[in-house]
Amino acid sequence: MNKKAIVFDNSGTLIKRYKILNDIENKKFITDKNSFEIIHKLECAALIILQFNTKCLSKLDPNTKISDLFFKYNINFSISYSSTKLSHDDVLDVIRNDNNAIISDITNGFGILKEQVPNMEICNGTALIIDCKNKKILYTITTAGKLFANAQYTVNKLKNRGYEIFIASGDRVGAIQTLTKFLDIDSSHGFPTASPVGKKKIVKHLQSKGYNVTMVGDGPNDYFALNQADCGILTIAQSLIEEEYLLLASDYLINDLIELLNILY
């Protein structure tokens, strides 16, 4: 019997994501900008995922600089995506030199998110968009989410059909650990802080182990994995897809995860 695996992206795929970007320079909240579009427009920029529970920020002085927070508490982070190759030391150098971003640039968005997602435990986190050329933090990103209505039902049905379920996401470690528990997936099947190339490598590794792999994703950061997979499925449950290359890399387009049950047997 052939081994079957499904690799899910998280945000926008399993989780309906609510996101607020805070423009540091203009002190303005933004909800309609895509992180990847911002990064692509800059000569040297990156999306940095902070690996800690954002709730603890509410207990700290809101005027504390994010650069001070990083070095005082030795905050772990991962580079989710960058327009050029960067090391961890490169990122730390940018953050060390930033004097504008403060904790309230993150925490001021909590109230807005709580109105949209009363329960922020399923998937919440914080990220930064940094400008490496000018050595500054451009945006803070605060996120929260909840499972799409049919996500748990669909995942359970696919398990019953013999599929092994994996999650490959750019989200922080804690969020993916929570999600694997919620969906009753083996914790070793959750891959947090996965870059676009990292997602492709996960798919390729499973294929090398004899799996027929389906990739389910929703955006540009899933392109390489969709293209690599034996079957690529693009969901537009949360966002319209304008990129033709994404459509070309996908075998199916769905509006709701439950449609997977009519595709995967």
Secondary structure, 3 states (H helix, E strand, C coil): CCEEEEEECCECCCEEEEEEEEECCCCEEECCCCHHHHHHCCCCEEEEEECCCHHHHHHCCCCCEHHHHHHHHCCCEEEEEECCCCCHHHHHHHHHHCCCCECHHHHCCHHHHHHHCCCCCCCCEEEEEEECCCCEEEEEEEEEEEECCCHHHHHHHHHHCCEEEEEECCCCHHHHHHHHHHCCCCHHHEECCCCHHHHHHHHHHHHHCCEEEEEEECCHHHHHHHHHCCEEEEECCCCCCCCHHHHHHCCEEECCHHHHHHCCC
